[in-house]
Amino acid sequence: MKFAIDDLFHGVMCGDFATLYFDESFNEDLSAGLCMGRKLLRLDRSADRIVRHVRFEPARTADAAVNQAYGASRASFIEELVYEVRARRGEWRTIPNRFAERVNNAGSIEFADAAGGTRRIVRGEVKVSLFGFGGIVERMIVAEIEKSYVATTRFTRDYLAKKTAI
């Protein structure tokens, strides 16, 4: 199942947005704001490329549907991102801690100039190999990704508004 998410951030140019996107203190605040456990596993920076691997552990309620699959163990995933600085584009994939051989989630992220700001364009595809249930699980995963980006966008816009108000 393919998806695309396109958000506009006013008042911040591409270079500044990319700097913010890879700023560790911002990302720690973002994770805390979204109640998402986060651990940086790898961060390599050069003039041409940024490689970042992060383990995320989403908070979940006791009645969450994912509990049926994961039981008492915590659901988590590793996001691997290779970002080409000059192209302002990166390729990402996520690796879940369970069913990694059955779930493939990968795509791209791009920052583009827009009138008065920056567009963040995320494209991806989720493929789940579960006989009879793959499509259902794909839709659930895409819905969670979209929900996460709505919250991330809201947090980022609020963060930028507070920063410019200072």
Stockholm file with secondary structure:
# STOCKHOLM 1.0

chainA/1-166         MKFAIDDLFHGVMCGDFATLYFDESFNEDLSAGLCMGRKLLRLDRSADRIVRHVRFEPARTADAAVNQAYGASRASFIEELVYEVRARRGEWRTIPNRFAERVNNAGSIEFADAAGGTRRIVRGEVKVSLFGFGGIVERMIVAEIEKSYVATTRFTRDYLAKKTAI
#=GR chainA/1-166 SS CEEEEEEEEETCCHHHHHHHHTCHHHHHHHHHHTTEEEEEEEEEECSSEEEEEEEEEECCCTTCTHHHHHTTSCCCEEEEEEEETTTTEEEEEEEESSSTTTEEEEEEEEEEEETTEEEEEEEEEEEECCTTTHHHHHHHHHHHHHHHHHHHHHHHHHHHHHHHHC
#=GC SS_cons         CEEEEEEEEETCCHHHHHHHHTCHHHHHHHHHHTTEEEEEEEEEECSSEEEEEEEEEECCCTTCTHHHHHTTSCCCEEEEEEEETTTTEEEEEEEESSSTTTEEEEEEEEEEEETTEEEEEEEEEEEECCTTTHHHHHHHHHHHHHHHHHHHHHHHHHHHHHHHHC
//
